[in-house]
Amino acid sequence: MAAGVAVLVSLPLRRVSGILVAIGTLAFAFFFDSVIIKLSWVSGEASLLQGTDVPRPVIGPWDFADDRAFLVLCLVVVAIVGVIVVQIREGTTGQALRALRGSQVAAQSIGISPGRSRLIAFALSGFIAGLGGALLAMHQENVNYGTNFAPFAALFWLVLVVTLGSRTFEGAAAAALAFAVFDTLVLKGTIFEWILRSPDRVPGLFPLDPTWRFVLFGLATIEFARHPEGMIESRRRRMAEKAARKAAAEADAA
């Protein structure tokens, strides 16, 4: 269903590109949050805004009610999705999308359809997002729409992903890890308890005030403006350039 909705959203955006696509999808997110989610046939009799219980899945003989069993299920799903994403990225679809990112006019000149490619990208990303959202709701055993799926929360997640690297599976995985542990380890000072070996030695400014999230959000947007490809991809590119310069220097010396 998420893939289908994503395809419908992509249809009016087929002839635009760049920042206009981002603005269009963000506008739809706020429209969904303000209008669609409040309809009873969407949220159900028990409104998602107030929370809806979601049981852990049972697949054949496997019951994933236990947290460790559910972790294994999530890791298996992540591995499968990761392999699929990498295969698509390295295949014809991925090459077409990279060509469009480089130059839409040049891509059209060799027969690549921007509208069709964007529709495929929206469908795939919508499917993966829906799958991730379902697993998140199962993990918490509640939809928690306001906390997990509100547009501002999604915007925070989006900035985190694009800052670390949205063009690679590794970047998305690193962003997910940071999103999961940053609050507990850094903002609440748990990591300093481990380093200093005592909670009494942690500076009094921890846990940090929640408003620091907005400061970090701003810093992340600045970093994204500097490196649109993401920190991980930027570091990989610099390392490749350094290795190329070193190889060229060694070749000149020989």
Phi and psi in degrees as a GROMACS rama.xvg file:
@    title "Ramachandran Plot"
@    xaxis  label "Phi"
@    yaxis  label "Psi"
@TYPE xy
-63.3962  -38.9891  ALA-2
-64.0615  -40.8938  ALA-3
-63.8459  -43.0951  GLY-4
-64.043  -40.6135  VAL-5
-61.4855  -39.0181  ALA-6
-62.798  -43.5825  VAL-7
-62.4153  -39.0526  LEU-8
-66.2039  -34.2591  VAL-9
-71.3359  -24.4507  SER-10
-59.6461  -48.4535  LEU-11
-73.6475  -7.24927  PRO-12
-104.501  11.6688  LEU-13
-67.0909  -27.9082  ARG-14
-103.122  9.24124  ARG-15
-118.088  169.562  VAL-16
-152.613  173.133  SER-17
64.6874  -135.315  GLY-18
-64.1545  -26.0175  ILE-19
-66.1849  -33.1106  LEU-20
-65.8821  -43.5079  VAL-21
-62.9011  -43.3513  ALA-22
-63.8597  -40.847  ILE-23
-63.3752  -44.9079  GLY-24
-68.2188  -35.963  THR-25
-66.8603  -38.8931  LEU-26
-62.2546  -41.1818  ALA-27
-64.2989  -38.5725  PHE-28
-60.4751  -43.9347  ALA-29
-70.8929  -33.9658  PHE-30
-64.1508  -42.9677  PHE-31
-61.642  -42.7536  PHE-32
-68.591  -35.3109  ASP-33
-87.8852  -29.0406  SER-34
-120.512  -59.9137  VAL-35
-67.0546  -43.8133  ILE-36
-64.3727  -20.1589  ILE-37
-85.6014  -5.62985  LYS-38
-77.8333  134.766  LEU-39
-63.6226  -31.7783  SER-40
-75.5349  -9.43412  TRP-41
-96.9986  -51.1254  VAL-42
-88.7639  -13.2065  SER-43
87.0392  175.144  GLY-44
-64.1939  -38.5145  GLU-45
-91.4368  106.255  ALA-46
-58.8533  136.557  SER-47
-63.5097  -22.2979  LEU-48
-67.1691  -23.699  LEU-49
-100.881  -5.37111  GLN-50
103.238  135.999  GLY-51
-132.885  125.453  THR-52
-65.0557  137.157  ASP-53
-128.358  113.914  VAL-54
-74.5547  156.388  PRO-55
-69.6104  147.655  ARG-56
-74.0163  154.695  PRO-57
-125.741  115.208  VAL-58
-114.896  103.951  ILE-59
59.7346  -125.238  GLY-60
-82.074  -4.33643  PRO-61
-98.1609  122.11  TRP-62
-106.387  120.863  ASP-63
-99.3687  28.5291  PHE-64
-67.3076  -32.6234  ALA-65
-71.8962  138.844  ASP-66
-60.7957  -38.7628  ASP-67
-67.9707  -39.3454  ARG-68
-66.161  -39.264  ALA-69
-68.4678  -33.7104  PHE-70
-61.1942  -42.4757  LEU-71
-61.2739  -43.1295  VAL-72
-59.846  -45.2486  LEU-73
-64.0157  -40.91  CYS-74
-64.824  -38.5574  LEU-75
-63.8805  -44.1932  VAL-76
-63.3674  -43.1907  VAL-77
-61.9249  -42.3546  VAL-78
-63.1304  -45.0672  ALA-79
-63.3961  -46.8079  ILE-80
-63.5556  -39.1517  VAL-81
-61.0398  -44.0629  GLY-82
-62.9036  -43.0129  VAL-83
-63.0454  -44.8396  ILE-84
-61.8507  -43.9181  VAL-85
-63.6066  -41.899  VAL-86
-64.057  -41.0625  GLN-87
-66.6278  -40.8951  ILE-88
-62.8709  -37.9615  ARG-89
-86.5387  -7.44748  GLU-90
-91.3153  -164.708  GLY-91
-62.6151  -41.6574  THR-92
-62.2462  -45.7281  THR-93
-62.5699  -40.4226  GLY-94
-65.0094  -37.5669  GLN-95
-65.4657  -42.1275  ALA-96
-66.0793  -38.3804  LEU-97
-66.1157  -37.1906  ARG-98
-64.3948  -40.5702  ALA-99
-65.8884  -37.0103  LEU-100
-65.5422  -35.5949  ARG-101
-71.5483  -50.2118  GLY-102
-163.087  115.294  SER-103
-67.5054  -37.6339  GLN-104
-64.6634  -45.5071  VAL-105
-64.5601  -39.0939  ALA-106
-64.1636  -40.6088  ALA-107
-65.1402  -31.7804  GLN-108
-67.9256  -20.3923  SER-109
-106.493  15.9848  ILE-110
94.1439  11.3624  GLY-111
-86.7301  128.252  ILE-112
-90.1915  113.525  SER-113
-60.5275  -41.1458  PRO-114
-63.8155  -45.7774  GLY-115
-66.1636  -41.9862  ARG-116
-63.8481  -41.1608  SER-117
-67.2319  -37.1028  ARG-118
-62.0911  -43.8735  LEU-119
-62.4506  -42.6997  ILE-120
-63.5055  -42.6074  ALA-121
-63.0527  -43.7799  PHE-122
-62.995  -46.6065  ALA-123
-63.8059  -46.3327  LEU-124
-66.7625  -37.0563  SER-125
-63.5387  -41.728  GLY-126
-61.9545  -47.0008  PHE-127
-65.7019  -40.6947  ILE-128
-63.8508  -41.2007  ALA-129
-63.9342  -39.9497  GLY-130
-64.052  -43.8523  LEU-131
-64.3888  -40.9558  GLY-132
-64.0735  -37.8348  GLY-133
-64.7302  -43.1457  ALA-134
-65.4229  -37.2535  LEU-135
-64.0818  -43.5465  LEU-136
-64.6853  -39.0382  ALA-137
-65.7291  -39.7639  MET-138
-61.2486  -45.6702  HIS-139
-84.187  -8.86956  GLN-140
57.8445  27.5015  GLU-141
-162.315  145.454  ASN-142
-66.0777  -42.9681  VAL-143
48.8216  54.8734  ASN-144
-57.4639  -47.7525  TYR-145
-60.9636  -32.7174  GLY-146
-85.0113  -42.2692  THR-147
-96.5705  -30.2732  ASN-148
-123.909  4.19034  PHE-149
-65.8013  150.132  ALA-150
-56.2872  -39.1724  PRO-151
-66.2086  -40.4935  PHE-152
-62.7042  -38.9994  ALA-153
-66.4578  -35.6339  ALA-154
-65.5658  -40.1903  LEU-155
-61.4429  -44.2448  PHE-156
-64.1488  -40.3227  TRP-157
-61.964  -45.8875  LEU-158
-62.7356  -38.9934  VAL-159
-63.2817  -42.9845  LEU-160
-66.2405  -48.5407  VAL-161
-70.2619  -25.7745  VAL-162
-68.5477  -41.6984  THR-163
-83.7524  -34.114  LEU-164
146.137  102.038  GLY-165
-92.914  -4.72197  SER-166
-92.762  -3.7483  ARG-167
-133.193  153.635  THR-168
-65.3611  -35.8594  PHE-169
-61.9066  -40.2125  GLU-170
-64.4569  -43.004  GLY-171
-64.7092  -39.7975  ALA-172
-65.5227  -41.6248  ALA-173
-64.0911  -38.8445  ALA-174
-64.9521  -39.9594  ALA-175
-63.5441  -42.2841  ALA-176
-63.6001  -44.0273  LEU-177
-63.1117  -41.2079  ALA-178
-62.9801  -35.3391  PHE-179
-77.5959  -36.0854  ALA-180
-110.646  -13.5653  VAL-181
-62.4986  -43.5991  PHE-182
-60.6432  -48.8299  ASP-183
-71.2805  -45.8366  THR-184
-77.4701  -40.2026  LEU-185
-101.85  -58.0987  VAL-186
-63.1941  -35.1813  LEU-187
-92.2089  -4.55662  LYS-188
81.5859  12.7215  GLY-189
-61.2764  -37.9479  THR-190
-64.1415  -32.4022  ILE-191
-74.2696  -27.7193  PHE-192
-63.7147  -40.2302  GLU-193
-67.5643  -43.4738  TRP-194
-67.7294  -44.7913  ILE-195
-86.3599  -5.30838  LEU-196
62.2747  19.4939  ARG-197
-165.43  133.456  SER-198
-66.7367  -20.8989  PRO-199
-72.677  -20.2607  ASP-200
-88.9551  -6.61069  ARG-201
-69.4456  131.354  VAL-202
-53.8131  150.583  PRO-203
-68.4598  -12.6711  GLY-204
-74.8919  -9.75375  LEU-205
-97.225  144.778  PHE-206
-70.0044  145.205  PRO-207
-66.8023  149.326  LEU-208
-62.1418  140.214  ASP-209
-57.1694  -23.2789  PRO-210
-65.1271  -17.2069  THR-211
-63.9087  -22.6441  TRP-212
-58.4912  -39.2003  ARG-213
-69.1994  -35.4714  PHE-214
-63.9236  -46.5101  VAL-215
-64.3697  -35.1785  LEU-216
-60.5351  -45.0782  PHE-217
-64.0005  -42.3334  GLY-218
-62.7281  -37.557  LEU-219
-65.2205  -39.4699  ALA-220
-66.0032  -36.2192  THR-221
-63.9871  -42.8012  ILE-222
-63.6421  -37.5866  GLU-223
-66.1781  -37.7088  PHE-224
-63.1328  -34.3104  ALA-225
-75.0331  -39.046  ARG-226
-132.157  81.6089  HIS-227
-59.6292  -24.5897  PRO-228
-76.1126  -12.0335  GLU-229
103.553  152.426  GLY-230
-62.2965  -41.9954  MET-231
-66.5752  -46.789  ILE-232
-66.5346  -36.6257  GLU-233
-64.7474  -43.1922  SER-234
-64.5236  -40.3739  ARG-235
-63.3595  -40.0404  ARG-236
-65.5063  -42.3197  ARG-237
-64.2209  -39.0804  ARG-238
-65.169  -39.9682  MET-239
-64.9227  -41.281  ALA-240
-64.865  -40.0047  GLU-241
-64.087  -43.2228  LYS-242
-64.0158  -37.864  ALA-243
-66.2633  -41.274  ALA-244
-65.006  -40.0247  ARG-245
-63.9493  -43.7567  LYS-246
-63.8975  -38.7002  ALA-247
-66.1323  -39.2801  ALA-248
-65.3734  -41.1909  ALA-249
-66.5549  -35.7916  GLU-250
-67.9722  -39.0441  ALA-251
-66.0342  -38.9692  ASP-252
-67.8572  -33.5738  ALA-253
